[in-house]
Each structure stands twice: as C-alpha cells, then as structure tokens.
Amino acid sequence: MSSQVLTANTESAMLARILQSDEQELTLDAARYWLSVKLPASDQDRVDELSAKARAGSLTEAESQELDNYVHVGFLLGTMQAKARRLLPTESTPTTE
C-alpha cells in the first residue's frame, strides 16, 4: 500500500497541499463543520472489509488502490480536523459559575 506520503500530482495530493496550507485561516464555523464530518457507514463498512482482506493477504490490485484512496481521504480529513481542534479548544471547555 502506498499511503505514506502524497507526493504525486494525483487529485488527493493536490487537495492535500491546498488543505495543509496555512495561508488561509479556518473560521470557527468551518472548524465546527470539519469536526462534524465523518465517513458514511457504508464507506466505513467497505474500509473494514478491505482492511480484513489486506490483513489476510488477499487484496486484489484494484482493492489495494481503493484502500489507498480511503487512507488518503482519511489523512486529509484528519488534517482538517486537527486544524479545527487547534482553533476550538477553548470553546470545548465548560465554564463554571
């Protein structure tokens, strides 16, 4: 699996470079949105299925590429959620009165 670093000019690599750029600040609303985003259940089921096949050593080349695609999307989502968490930590702290 080639999910280590996105260096090619694939669509996911280009998007990763855009999302990882610190040139544009994330708004509070955008940060909240990114923290609410998750993989749909049907996609998570597919990831689980492909992961089980990978552990068993029975992935086809097409399935390996599909799993790589899921890993790349997960990396991008994780990057955006990490940025969001850095922006919102004070909001998640309850106030005591």
Contacts in CASP RR format, 6 or more apart in sequence:
PFRMAT RR
TARGET T0000
AUTHOR 0000-0000-0000
METHOD contacts of the structure
MODEL  1
MSSQVLTANTESAMLARILQSDEQELTLDAARYWLSVKLPASDQDRVDEL
SAKARAGSLTEAESQELDNYVHVGFLLGTMQAKARRLLPTESTPTTE
1 54 0 8 1.000
1 64 0 8 1.000
1 67 0 8 1.000
1 68 0 8 1.000
1 71 0 8 1.000
2 68 0 8 1.000
3 68 0 8 1.000
3 71 0 8 1.000
3 72 0 8 1.000
3 75 0 8 1.000
6 12 0 8 1.000
6 13 0 8 1.000
6 16 0 8 1.000
6 72 0 8 1.000
6 75 0 8 1.000
7 13 0 8 1.000
12 69 0 8 1.000
12 72 0 8 1.000
12 73 0 8 1.000
12 76 0 8 1.000
13 72 0 8 1.000
15 76 0 8 1.000
16 72 0 8 1.000
16 75 0 8 1.000
16 76 0 8 1.000
16 79 0 8 1.000
19 76 0 8 1.000
19 79 0 8 1.000
19 80 0 8 1.000
20 79 0 8 1.000
26 34 0 8 1.000
26 83 0 8 1.000
26 84 0 8 1.000
26 87 0 8 1.000
28 87 0 8 1.000
28 88 0 8 1.000
28 91 0 8 1.000
30 84 0 8 1.000
31 83 0 8 1.000
31 84 0 8 1.000
31 87 0 8 1.000
31 88 0 8 1.000
32 84 0 8 1.000
32 88 0 8 1.000
34 77 0 8 1.000
34 80 0 8 1.000
34 81 0 8 1.000
34 83 0 8 1.000
34 84 0 8 1.000
35 81 0 8 1.000
35 84 0 8 1.000
35 85 0 8 1.000
35 88 0 8 1.000
37 77 0 8 1.000
37 80 0 8 1.000
37 81 0 8 1.000
39 47 0 8 1.000
39 70 0 8 1.000
39 73 0 8 1.000
39 74 0 8 1.000
39 77 0 8 1.000
43 70 0 8 1.000
46 66 0 8 1.000
46 70 0 8 1.000
47 67 0 8 1.000
47 70 0 8 1.000
50 59 0 8 1.000
50 63 0 8 1.000
50 66 0 8 1.000
50 67 0 8 1.000
50 70 0 8 1.000
51 67 0 8 1.000
53 59 0 8 1.000
53 63 0 8 1.000
54 64 0 8 1.000
54 67 0 8 1.000
59 67 0 8 1.000
END
